[in-house]
Amino acid sequence: MVRASTQAESPLIRSLQHGGVDLSVAEFGSGGSPSVLFAHGFGQTRHAWAGAATALAARGMHAVTFDARGHGESGRPAGGEYHMEQFVADLGAIAGELQSRDGRPPVLVGASMGGLLGLMLAGTAATPPFAALVLVDITPRWETRGVERILGFMRAHPDGFSSYDAAADAIGAYMPQRERKSEASLRPLLRQGDDGRLRWHWDPALLETVSHETERYQPQLFEAARRIKVPMLLLSGGRSDIVSRDTVKEFMGLVPHATHVDLPDATHMVAGDANDAFSDEVSKFIHQLN
């Protein structure tokens, strides 16, 4: 069931109910088919894609972002249990809705967890759910040290922050290559609890479930990647600690028809570090499909 928001803002914010939760969806532009569906990484929100989605909409495309369950403005399941199958099914529901509307599957742009979900769905679905895939700094095998660094940051502040300045300090220490976050940019990322403390938008229960499930799914991800026949682009960050030369080489062996582009100044947070270059590469790839 889809319920459109009554807000007159751009992008259009709406809710899609699936699997017992409401998924918060944002649509940028009203360009032609195929739509471009963005799936964010673990611990992020749809706002991670705002710059890229706005850039693609300005180029005449229709871009769609969403908060995964347990993240941002999307719902949290009763009981607080999360499993990768739920996330894959949610992604499939949104992709299926776009295909019904457009008459053809969307292009998926998936970062980190979002890319792994896309691989799993594309490699196991009976019919292709995506016209093409763009994987953003993720391969079926990843560097464990980089993942541990991300999880360490996510676990570092269980009691939240006393102010937006304190949160900005923590992000600045974690991502020193970025400009300092303003309060306005932090508001979508934090929730204020009854105790007045500011905590990240994601459900803490995610750390006890999904963060451990990706290792279990790794053999399936390899098999899924081998079965994908649609065009695929891997965009990696030259300064990433998640993707390395070895994991890229292995991935290109699994999917020899894929294209790889390295953005040398980007870390794992490719779109945030190099949004203009990132948007250019995604746009060029999509135009080559038509």
Secondary structure, DSSP 8 states (H G I E B T S, - for coil): -EEE-----SSEEEEEEETTEEEEEEEE---EEEEEEEE--TT--GGGGHHHHHHHHHTTEEEEEE--TTSTTS---TT----HHHHHHHHHHHHHHHHHHHSS--EEEEETHHHHHHHHHHHH-SS-S-SEEEEES--SS--HHHHHHHHHHHHS-TT-BSSHHHHHHHHHHH-TTS----HHHHGGGEEE-TTS-EEESS-GGGGGTHHHHHHHHHHHHHHHHHH--S-EEEEEETT-SSS-HHHHHHHHHH-TT-EEEEETT--S-HHHHSHHHHHHHHHHHHHHH-
